[in-house]
Amino acid sequence: YIRYSEQEYEEKRITQDDLPLQDKDRDSVVWINVDGLDDVQLLKTLGEQFNLHPLTMEDIFYMDQRPKVEDFGHYLYLVCKMFIFNAKEQDIQAEQFSLVLSDSVVLSFQEVAGDVFDPLRERLRIGKGKVRKMNADYLAYSLLDAIVDSYFFVLESFGEQIETLEDTLVTQPTNQSLQQVHYLRRQMILLRRAVWPLREVIRSLEKSETAFVDSTSTTYLRDLYDNIVQIVDTIEIYREILSGMLELYLSS
């Protein structure tokens, strides 16, 4: 639980005993991040306090959602995929990330603990950047921006693997090399399924006339959209390279 304004900052861990939360003044922004979906009663209480639609609650628990955004009148619901790269295993951990945006509250729901938001939390704590001066929609944008930035990091890591594998295929192709090509192709498909629809989600947010996204934030959403387009293009390039590497392996 984080509550902040330009002058004030409050951060604490909450449990079922702290709910329902007391209403705060509208000059503050409240961010409630739920790590893990095991505490059904806590989620139910949050849903009741913020009047979340039963379909929203159902989507939060269903882990295989396609990225989308829905307007329920008194809040926006958005879902996407978050990737965390495991440097030791050279693999990615994918999880669903759900976000609810209302006038002054952002609710976020993760499958497990651990995320890509620590730099954002630190900026909030020390009051660095614009986030403490802006409304809840800018916080929602900042969360999505952190997720998209992590896509770049994941792609950079896979790009290094592809470059190393390409050298191996030229000099000493093995059956293990073939398995690595297939593995990387599967990862590109996973990334594409997560990023491709997110592009349209951000575009619809940018073009929407909802009261929860003001004109100031649309500029940042447009930049976020451009970054996602760049990621999609990189994924397509990597897929073409991997297809060419498969042909190179067969030729060798």
Summary of the structure (lengths in Angstrom):
residues: 252
radius of gyration: 20.4
end to end distance: 56.7
largest distance: 68.2
contacts: 740
relative contact order: 0.12
helix: 55%
strand: 18%
